[in-house]
């Protein structure tokens, strides 16, 4: 717009210089034709009315033709309702309509230049300029590149404005971005999984929203037919950084899936927890439950947990009945590496008994919530402990966060202070 205004000022100066140089005499009694605006802006959706006015009512029907110039392409990026202005007798104004189509390049212009009309003179300019506001092309991307489908899964995506590179959050209506099933997928829609209330495979971004998601529901596990790949982007949508998501169609981890013996393999939280304590007491991270070995076994038999533990895990686990509660999302914050951590779906279960003080010297045995997730290799059990009231470690942090916790929630869960372990299946 600034370039157009500068151009008009330059042209006005040129016209003034030319007029002064020629010293043309203007008959002030001659009626004047002029555009209502010197510069118009054509938006992406609303048709634009361009008006030509006369300083006197027309004495007869009058047609004022014009030429069309400019970088914008008529028929592709806009349409004109007519190539002339038509005044009826007695009219002082006539108009045409310019309808936007699909312009992807910002700043293109249309120039309308009037033909001379006998018995009339023009105002300052015999033309007007219309700047086209480009239709912002959408860049769409998934939030992460891989998921595991347990019972139900929400796949997240976002959109950006290709013109600005910013998150696209200023659109008045819905934006529907299609996604497709890649041919290399082995899982079959309607047999192994289904999209929840989404037969057209669309990600719908509501008005002024740059984030959206869609749901997938597990139907059946079948070995060798458990991979789903989804692509985003088509002729109208630019694919972003993560244009494909890989989904393992696995189904939920059930109590029955836990059946067998699992040996301790590794702990995953020891770098994360010391950096995220709420207190300034470094002493409270010295006794984190690190002392465990492959001799520590969790055995699941007929819906019961039978711990065979010698290390620090013995301070938490007790023999207990295991009950499935729900599927839930977990953020693996220890894998964030300074960015957005992976989000996974795990099975939250209730142990009928656990020592939530996680201590060899302090005991508070009660039912506790805990999450289990069998990983893709089907040989690794991930255990997330977050229902605990520590007395030997993180004690100051616990006493702080419990005052900020919602009713019915676990303080160390709501504040993402999970203790996470991996166990390997014992053959």
Order of alpha helices (4+ residues) and beta strands (2+ residues): alpha-beta-beta-beta-beta-beta-beta-beta-beta-beta-beta-beta-beta-beta-beta-beta-beta-beta-beta-beta-beta-beta-alpha-beta-beta-beta-beta-beta-beta-alpha-alpha-beta
